[in-house]
Amino acid sequence: MYPARITDEFPAPSYRGNQKQALADIRAAFESGKDVVLVRAPTGSGKSLLARAIAGCARTAGEAAPEQVIDAYYTTPQVSQLDDVAEDALLEDLCVIRGKNNYDCILPGETDTPVNQAPCVRERKFDCQVKHRCPYFSDRAIASNRRIAAMTLAYFMQTAGSDVFGKRDVVVIDEAHGLGEWAEMYATIDLSPQSIPMWNDIDVPDIDGLDEAVSFTERVEHLAERRVKELRNKAELTGDEVAERDSLNTLRQDLGWFREDYTDTESATTWVVDQADGENAPVTIKPMNPERYLKHTVWDRGNRFALLSATILNKEAFCANVGLDPSNVALVEVGHTFPVENRPLYDVAQGKMTYEHRDDTLPDIARTVVRIMAQHTDEKGLIHCHSYAIQEQLKDLLDDFGVGARVRTHDKDGRDGALSAWKRSDNPDVFLSVKMEEALDLEGDLCRWQVLCKAPYPNTRDSRVARRLEDDQWGWYYRTALRTVIQACGRVVRAPDDYGATYLADSSLLDLFERAEHDMPDWFRAQVDRLSAPDLPRFAPDQALSALSSGTKRRHDRSRSRSGDGNHPLSDVWD
């Protein structure tokens, strides 16, 4: 790696905000001998441009000895981030490769068939005469030979050990704050009717402990292997059978890796098993700290690493979570350039939103939302509901108060379309969202205000969360919630001249700020220090609907916004 050329590799014609200083600090961190640099850069820092400059420092073929690796990877867990990279003219030399399911076969009669279900995977011994022109294999070949190959984190992990995408000199991971949690999620093994087609043929015991889980996985793997052999003996498979075969092969690999890791006395991974409903119920096997998994899929894939995010809150804790040595890691802090007065926080807390208090608190929050709607009569708003149960209950309350005409919701299957329709609308509608705290760009008049209904603490019923709390990892618990809050606060203010208000409706959010104060970035602490109670209108549903009833429609400024392509990032984080 040649950090000295980082400024020459910066792709924009000029610097914005703190980019020039950030490049100098990143260069100094690598030149000090650190192999990993964490770049904590808030919304609007231009992280993708910084990422491109870092990737450009990788050795090239003309600079390397025969035994040395060259070039760079750019990867992100968020599909939307990769879409943005692909559409950005300043990043045109990042060569994007996606999974097979994103490409269509070009054979006659198969042009609506994704490559992962094309004849080459359906028919035994099929010899494709146009494989060299296949959109997937063509893109893969091009990306494998380009200086910077860009892909989702899922694809990056899946290609570990691949001859096509081997080790490179530099790896840049954008939106890297949840790397440990994403790896845990990706390495989780789900044993259920959805993942095992022959589920009804399995006598699922009441599993008590990991030793029993190991015995059960051996039986499952045996049945999966037998079914795969049956499928392989067929001359041609249907699309559903191809998906079943691939799913079972992945399951067999995962089960084998789990048993190998569990029986390895030197492995650092701690496993937990969940079976909420006992005998004959689904089983989930989860890794607590998949350091070994990350070593194989990430850390062995490059010489030097840059990890970028707005919310890597604690260097030592982050390193411990992903298996890095803190002494080999530098943290570069990039200052916020958005005026703090443009991103105010308002205290409208109505009580606790824990499960036992929710029924008492949520009606008061609903009344407050009506008052906020009246404050922003002709401006679109977003409400972070945290769960579908809260979303449904809040929607019913708002309907009862008579403001349902201005409210939109979504379900698990229709979130992409509902989000896109809301963003395209010129009406000042209020969108009740679930799990949209990250990777959502609502710049300009796409959204001017938002409400956080509940402190986003991890679910204590999750075995991994419960285990960490048993181990007294309360710092992790509070940091995880704070990280989500900070991400949420960044949804509605996306540029230095943008503005948007965030209302905090759960009193537990205020408690969270006190408990996690030492992990706050300075720029977010400045927001919290300015926290105030707003002067809201009285409860008047008719006033909340005044812009609709008058037929007034606000002309939205779309010059700095994209309406979206219906592909919300969090619905397919893993592509």
QUIURQUI-V528921 format. One record per helix or strand of 3 or more residues. SS is the DSSP state (H for helix, E for strand). FROM is the first residue (numbers start at 1). LEN is the number of residues. Records with the same first field share a line. If there is no record, write none. Layout:
# QUIURQUI-V528921
SS: FROM-LEN ; FROM-LEN
This chain:
# QUIURQUI-V528921
H: 3-3 ; 19-13 ; 47-9 ; 61-3 ; 79-9 ; 89-3 ; 100-3 ; 115-3 ; 119-4 ; 131-3 ; 135-11 ; 153-6 ; 179-9 ; 199-3 ; 210-23 ; 239-25 ; 291-7 ; 299-3 ; 315-8 ; 326-3 ; 340-3 ; 358-18 ; 388-13 ; 404-3 ; 415-10 ; 444-3 ; 463-8 ; 474-16 ; 507-9 ; 517-3 ; 522-8 ; 541-4 ; 546-4 ; 569-4
E: 36-6 ; 72-5 ; 94-3 ; 148-5 ; 168-7 ; 189-3 ; 271-4 ; 283-5 ; 302-8 ; 329-6 ; 345-3 ; 381-4 ; 430-4 ; 449-4 ; 501-4
